[in-house]
Amino acid sequence: MSDTSLRSPWPVELAPPAIERWRDGNTGVPFFTRLDSGTDGPNVMITALVHGNELCGALALDRLLRDGVRPTRGSLTVGFCNVAAFFAFDPDYPSLSRFVDEDFNRLWDTATLNGGRTSVELARAREIRRLVEQADMLLDIHSMQHPTEPLMLAGATDKGLDLARRTGAPATIVIDAGHAAGARLRDYEFFADPSDPRAALLVECGQHWARSTEAVATDTLFRFLLANGTIEAATADRYLTGPAPRQRVLQVTEAITVRTDRFGFVQPFVGMEEIATAGTVIGHDGDEPLATPYDRCILIMPSRRLAAGQTAVRLARMVDD
């Protein structure tokens, strides 16, 4: 392969961890391990590699397992999801191993999981599903296309926002309802039900291959375990990067979905840009201009994958607490 257009515009500063050692696990699902404290408490679940080229979560989980961290309350289930894509990771062309057949993080609704079609990602999601259904609290660790500050995606429920606040980092919490292209793992059934106490978060740790993402993933992971009473503060303190930041909350009001094969932004947005004035054109979808609907509109995770049906960008405003 020699097409330079397939190379990343950002340096690959992380090396993929050697996760083969965790293949057998103890759950009956390859690459998933459950650690039980022997005492009552929630089953907390941490997942990484939902996208095979997002390395920071895998590095954080690998470190947790190598260090022998154990829960002191309840149980902890940790796992590496789209391992088929991960094992195809090539640092020269790191974007190509996001998935094998389709996006693993657009499959998490009952109709899709129970349906008749097949793919590498659907087979793996169906394999993992029973473990997800045993979880009380879930943290799904991701990274982003652009070098943007870390974000905690809390979903659209009050319980998700409360869990993000109790976790305490990253500094920016995003209230969002997901993607038109399909449901994310963090939005699976009961996690998205406001009447169900089970909750999930998705953390975006920064640009995919930036060295800093490993520290963000590790810090967030241990804050999440501490917030759920899974570990003691003395254990968490060994992994935290510093005091918890002052958090702010952004509310996504609209997700812009690509409709044509002629979508383009007016400039190379990377995310978290605040557009001062309502009516400012930020892009075009075919012949249709896309304008900000209100003053101080914040762009959340503009995408470089601008295919029809995919999310191009989410528009958000600051929430006044």
C-alpha positions as CSV (number, residue, x, y, z in Angstrom):
1,M,0.0,0.0,0.0
2,S,1.5,3.4,-1.0
3,D,-1.4,5.9,-1.3
4,T,-0.3,8.8,0.9
5,S,-3.9,10.0,1.2
6,L,-4.6,7.1,3.5
7,R,-1.9,8.1,5.9
8,S,-2.7,10.0,9.1
9,P,-2.1,13.7,9.3
10,W,-1.2,13.2,12.9
11,P,1.8,11.3,14.2
12,V,1.3,7.8,15.7
13,E,2.9,8.2,19.1
14,L,1.4,5.1,20.7
15,A,2.3,1.4,20.2
16,P,-0.4,-1.2,20.4
17,P,-0.3,-3.3,23.6
18,A,0.4,-7.0,23.5
19,I,-3.2,-8.1,24.4
20,E,-2.8,-11.7,23.2
21,R,-2.0,-12.6,26.8
22,W,-5.5,-11.8,27.8
23,R,-7.3,-13.8,25.1
24,D,-8.5,-16.7,27.3
25,G,-10.0,-14.5,30.1
26,N,-12.4,-16.3,32.3
27,T,-15.9,-15.3,31.0
28,G,-16.2,-17.6,28.0
29,V,-15.9,-14.6,25.7
30,P,-12.3,-14.2,24.3
31,F,-10.4,-11.1,25.6
32,F,-12.9,-10.5,28.5
33,T,-12.0,-11.0,32.1
34,R,-14.1,-10.7,35.2
35,L,-12.5,-9.8,38.6
36,D,-14.8,-10.5,41.6
37,S,-14.2,-9.0,45.0
38,G,-16.3,-11.6,46.8
39,T,-18.4,-8.8,48.4
40,D,-21.7,-7.1,47.3
41,G,-21.6,-4.3,44.9
42,P,-22.2,-3.3,41.3
43,N,-20.8,-5.2,38.3
44,V,-18.7,-2.4,36.7
45,M,-17.6,-2.9,33.1
46,I,-14.8,-1.2,31.2
47,T,-14.5,-1.7,27.4
48,A,-11.8,-0.7,24.9
49,L,-11.1,-1.2,21.2
50,V,-14.7,-0.7,20.1
51,H,-12.8,0.8,17.2
52,G,-9.7,-1.2,16.4
53,N,-7.4,1.8,15.8
54,E,-8.2,3.6,19.1
55,L,-5.3,2.4,21.3
56,C,-5.5,4.4,24.5
57,G,-8.2,2.3,26.2
58,A,-6.4,-0.9,25.3
59,L,-3.2,0.5,26.9
60,A,-5.1,1.5,30.1
61,L,-6.8,-1.9,30.4
62,D,-3.6,-3.7,29.7
63,R,-1.9,-1.8,32.5
64,L,-4.8,-2.5,34.9
65,L,-4.5,-6.2,34.2
66,R,-0.7,-6.3,34.3
67,D,-0.7,-4.4,37.6
68,G,-3.1,-6.9,39.2
69,V,-5.7,-4.3,40.2
70,R,-8.6,-6.0,42.0
71,P,-12.0,-4.7,43.0
72,T,-12.7,-4.3,46.7
73,R,-16.4,-4.2,46.2
74,G,-18.6,-5.9,43.6
75,S,-17.0,-7.1,40.4
76,L,-15.1,-5.6,37.5
77,T,-15.4,-6.9,33.9
78,V,-12.8,-5.6,31.4
79,G,-12.6,-6.4,27.8
80,F,-11.1,-5.7,24.4
81,C,-14.0,-5.5,21.8
82,N,-13.1,-5.4,18.1
83,V,-9.9,-7.4,18.3
84,A,-10.2,-8.5,14.6
85,A,-9.8,-4.8,13.6
86,F,-7.1,-4.2,16.2
87,F,-4.9,-7.0,15.1
88,A,-4.9,-5.4,11.6
89,F,-3.6,-2.1,13.0
90,D,-0.8,-0.6,10.8
91,P,0.9,2.5,12.2
92,D,1.6,3.6,8.6
93,Y,-2.1,3.5,7.8
94,P,-3.8,3.7,11.2
95,S,-7.2,4.8,10.1
96,L,-7.8,1.6,8.1
97,S,-8.3,-0.6,11.1
98,R,-11.2,1.3,12.6
99,F,-13.3,-1.8,11.7
100,V,-13.4,-4.8,9.4
101,D,-16.9,-4.7,7.9
102,E,-18.8,-2.0,9.7
103,D,-18.7,0.3,12.7
104,F,-19.0,-1.8,15.8
105,N,-20.4,1.3,17.6
106,R,-23.5,1.6,15.5
107,L,-25.0,-1.9,16.1
108,W,-26.3,-1.7,19.7
109,D,-30.1,-1.9,19.3
110,T,-32.2,-5.0,19.7
111,A,-33.4,-5.1,16.1
112,T,-29.9,-5.1,14.7
113,L,-28.5,-7.6,17.2
114,N,-31.4,-10.0,16.7
115,G,-31.6,-9.5,12.9
116,G,-30.5,-11.8,10.2
117,R,-27.5,-10.0,8.6
118,T,-23.9,-10.9,9.5
119,S,-20.6,-9.2,9.7
120,V,-17.4,-9.5,11.7
121,E,-18.5,-6.7,14.0
122,L,-22.1,-8.1,14.4
123,A,-20.7,-11.5,15.3
124,R,-18.5,-10.0,18.0
125,A,-21.2,-7.7,19.3
126,R,-23.5,-10.7,19.7
127,E,-20.8,-12.6,21.5
128,I,-20.2,-9.7,23.9
129,R,-23.9,-8.9,24.4
130,R,-24.5,-11.2,27.4
131,L,-21.7,-9.6,29.3
132,V,-23.0,-6.1,28.6
133,E,-26.4,-7.2,29.9
134,Q,-24.8,-8.2,33.2
135,A,-23.3,-4.8,33.7
136,D,-24.6,-2.2,36.1
137,M,-22.2,0.6,35.1
138,L,-20.2,0.8,31.9
139,L,-17.3,3.0,30.7
140,D,-16.4,2.7,27.0
141,I,-13.0,4.3,26.2
142,H,-12.5,6.0,22.8
143,S,-10.4,8.6,21.1
144,M,-11.0,11.2,18.3
145,Q,-9.9,12.0,14.8
146,H,-8.7,15.5,15.7
147,P,-6.5,16.9,18.4
148,T,-9.3,18.1,20.6
149,E,-9.7,18.3,24.4
150,P,-11.0,15.1,26.0
151,L,-14.8,14.8,26.3
152,M,-17.2,12.7,28.4
153,L,-20.3,11.8,26.4
154,A,-23.0,11.2,29.0
155,G,-25.9,10.4,26.8
156,A,-29.3,12.0,27.1
157,T,-30.4,10.9,30.6
158,D,-30.0,12.6,34.0
159,K,-28.4,9.4,35.4
160,G,-25.6,9.7,32.7
161,L,-24.9,13.3,33.6
162,D,-24.8,12.4,37.3
163,L,-22.4,9.5,36.7
164,A,-20.1,11.8,34.6
165,R,-20.1,14.4,37.4
166,R,-19.3,11.8,40.0
167,T,-16.5,10.5,37.8
168,G,-15.1,14.0,37.9
169,A,-13.1,14.1,34.6
170,P,-12.7,15.0,31.8
171,A,-13.5,18.7,32.3
172,T,-16.1,18.8,29.5
173,I,-19.3,16.7,29.7
174,V,-21.4,16.5,26.6
175,I,-25.1,15.6,26.8
176,D,-25.9,13.9,23.5
177,A,-28.4,11.5,21.9
178,G,-26.1,9.6,19.6
179,H,-26.0,9.0,15.8
180,A,-28.6,8.5,13.1
181,A,-26.5,5.7,11.6
182,G,-27.1,3.5,14.6
183,A,-26.9,3.0,18.4
184,R,-23.7,3.1,20.3
185,L,-22.7,0.6,23.0
186,R,-23.2,3.2,25.7
187,D,-26.8,3.7,24.4
188,Y,-27.8,0.0,24.6
189,E,-31.4,-0.6,25.8
190,F,-31.3,-0.1,29.6
191,F,-28.4,2.4,29.6
192,A,-30.6,4.8,27.6
193,D,-33.7,4.1,29.7
194,P,-34.1,7.0,32.2
195,S,-36.2,4.8,34.5
196,D,-33.4,2.1,34.8
197,P,-30.6,2.7,37.3
198,R,-27.9,1.1,35.1
199,A,-25.8,3.8,33.4
200,A,-23.0,4.2,30.9
201,L,-20.5,6.7,29.8
202,L,-18.3,7.1,26.7
203,V,-15.0,9.0,27.1
204,E,-13.2,10.5,24.2
205,C,-9.6,10.9,25.3
206,G,-8.1,13.1,22.6
207,Q,-6.6,12.5,19.2
208,H,-6.4,8.8,18.4
209,W,-2.6,8.3,18.5
210,A,-1.4,11.2,20.7
211,R,0.7,10.1,23.7
212,S,-1.5,12.0,26.1
213,T,-4.5,9.9,25.4
214,E,-3.1,7.0,27.4
215,A,-2.8,9.1,30.5
216,V,-6.4,10.5,30.0
217,A,-7.8,6.9,29.5
218,T,-6.0,5.6,32.6
219,D,-7.0,8.6,34.8
220,T,-10.7,8.4,33.7
221,L,-10.8,4.6,34.1
222,F,-9.6,4.8,37.8
223,R,-11.9,7.8,38.6
224,F,-14.8,5.8,37.2
225,L,-13.9,2.8,39.4
226,L,-13.6,5.1,42.4
227,A,-16.9,6.8,41.7
228,N,-18.6,3.4,41.7
229,G,-16.9,2.2,44.9
230,T,-15.1,-0.6,43.0
231,I,-11.7,0.3,44.3
232,E,-10.3,2.3,47.3
233,A,-8.9,5.8,47.0
234,A,-5.4,4.6,47.8
235,T,-5.5,2.4,44.7
236,A,-6.9,5.1,42.4
237,D,-4.4,7.7,43.6
238,R,-1.5,5.7,42.0
239,Y,-3.0,6.3,38.6
240,L,-4.6,9.8,38.7
241,T,-2.9,12.6,36.9
242,G,-3.9,15.3,39.4
243,P,-6.9,16.9,41.1
244,A,-10.3,16.7,39.4
245,P,-10.9,19.6,37.1
246,R,-13.9,22.0,37.3
247,Q,-16.4,20.5,34.9
248,R,-18.7,22.2,32.3
249,V,-21.7,20.8,30.5
250,L,-22.5,21.2,26.8
251,Q,-25.9,20.2,25.5
252,V,-26.0,18.8,21.9
253,T,-29.1,20.3,20.2
254,E,-28.6,18.9,16.8
255,A,-26.6,16.2,15.0
256,I,-25.9,17.0,11.3
257,T,-26.1,13.9,9.2
258,V,-24.5,13.8,5.8
259,R,-27.2,13.5,3.0
260,T,-25.2,13.8,-0.2
261,D,-21.8,12.9,-1.6
262,R,-20.9,16.5,-1.8
263,F,-20.6,17.5,1.8
264,G,-17.9,19.9,2.9
265,F,-17.0,22.3,5.7
266,V,-16.1,25.8,4.9
267,Q,-12.9,25.4,6.9
268,P,-10.9,22.6,8.6
269,F,-12.8,22.5,11.9
270,V,-11.3,20.2,14.5
271,G,-13.9,20.5,17.3
272,M,-14.8,22.8,20.2
273,E,-14.8,25.9,18.0
274,E,-17.4,28.4,19.3
275,I,-19.2,30.1,16.4
276,A,-20.2,33.5,17.8
277,T,-23.2,34.4,15.6
278,A,-26.4,32.5,14.6
279,G,-26.7,32.0,10.9
280,T,-23.0,31.5,10.3
281,V,-22.5,29.0,7.4
282,I,-20.2,26.2,8.5
283,G,-20.6,23.9,5.5
284,H,-22.6,22.7,2.6
285,D,-24.4,19.5,1.9
286,G,-24.7,19.5,-1.8
287,D,-26.2,22.9,-2.7
288,E,-27.7,23.3,0.8
289,P,-25.8,25.6,3.2
290,L,-25.5,24.6,6.8
291,A,-25.7,27.4,9.3
292,T,-25.4,27.7,13.1
293,P,-28.9,27.9,14.7
294,Y,-27.9,30.1,17.6
295,D,-25.2,32.4,19.0
296,R,-22.2,30.8,20.6
297,C,-22.7,27.5,18.9
298,I,-20.0,24.9,19.7
299,L,-18.9,22.3,17.2
300,I,-18.6,18.8,18.7
301,M,-16.3,16.3,16.9
302,P,-16.5,17.3,13.2
303,S,-15.8,14.3,11.1
304,R,-13.4,13.6,8.3
305,R,-15.6,10.6,7.3
306,L,-18.2,12.5,5.3
307,A,-20.2,9.7,3.7
308,A,-24.0,9.8,3.4
309,G,-25.8,8.6,6.5
310,Q,-22.8,9.4,8.8
311,T,-22.7,12.2,11.4
312,A,-20.8,15.2,10.1
313,V,-20.8,17.3,13.3
314,R,-22.9,17.9,16.4
315,L,-24.0,21.4,17.5
316,A,-24.0,22.2,21.1
317,R,-24.6,25.1,23.6
318,M,-23.3,25.7,27.1
319,V,-25.7,24.6,29.9
320,D,-26.1,27.0,32.7
321,D,-26.1,25.1,36.0
